Amino acid sequence: MRITSKGQVTIPRDIRKALGIVPSSEVEFVSEGGRIWLRKCKPDAVRGRELVERMRGRATVRLSTEEIMQLTRGSEV
């Protein structure tokens, strides 16, 4: 298998089929014991990661944990 100048490779069809990888699927590379593994990301993990990245740095007010809990539970703490 040859890597392109952009660092891309083609995942063979039988492997894509076995893993359920379709266009727009998210995958990750894992390095363990001198080997690299490719695995399909779980949909929830991808969605959560995207949400955190989108929200990172957008807070406009700093609240303590206690203040957040009061807002969550209402004024009766």
C-alpha positions in Angstrom: 0.0 0.0 0.0 1.4 3.4 -0.9 0.9 6.6 1.0 0.2 9.8 -1.1 2.2 13.0 -0.7 -0.7 14.2 1.6 -0.3 11.2 3.9 -3.4 9.5 2.6 -4.0 5.8 2.0 -7.0 3.9 0.6 -8.6 1.5 3.1 -9.3 -1.7 1.3 -13.0 -2.4 0.6 -13.2 -5.6 2.6 -11.8 -3.8 5.7 -14.2 -0.9 5.2 -17.1 -3.3 4.9 -16.1 -5.3 8.0 -15.8 -2.2 10.1 -18.9 -0.5 8.7 -16.9 2.4 7.4 -18.8 4.5 4.9 -18.2 8.0 3.5 -18.1 10.6 6.4 -17.4 7.9 9.0 -15.0 9.0 11.7 -12.0 6.8 12.4 -9.1 7.0 14.8 -5.6 5.6 14.8 -4.3 4.0 18.1 -0.7 3.2 18.8 -0.1 0.2 21.0 3.1 -1.8 21.5 4.8 -0.5 18.3 1.7 -1.2 16.2 -0.9 1.2 14.8 -4.6 0.3 14.9 -7.4 1.8 12.9 -10.8 1.8 14.4 -14.2 3.3 13.7 -15.2 5.9 16.3 -18.4 5.5 18.1 -21.0 8.1 17.0 -21.6 9.4 20.5 -17.8 9.9 21.1 -17.5 11.9 17.8 -20.6 14.0 18.6 -19.4 14.8 22.1 -15.9 15.7 21.0 -17.3 18.0 18.3 -19.6 19.7 20.8 -16.7 20.3 23.3 -14.5 21.7 20.6 -17.2 24.0 19.3 -17.9 25.3 22.8 -14.3 25.6 24.0 -13.4 29.2 25.0 -17.0 30.5 24.6 -17.9 30.9 28.3 -18.4 34.6 29.2 -19.0 34.2 32.9 -16.9 32.4 35.5 -19.0 30.5 38.1 -18.0 28.3 41.0 -19.3 24.8 41.2 -21.7 25.9 44.0 -23.1 28.7 41.8 -23.6 26.3 38.9 -25.4 23.9 41.2 -27.7 26.7 42.5 -28.6 27.6 38.9 -29.2 24.0 38.1 -31.4 23.3 41.1 -33.1 26.7 41.4 -32.8 29.0 44.4 -33.7 26.3 46.9 -30.3 24.8 47.9 
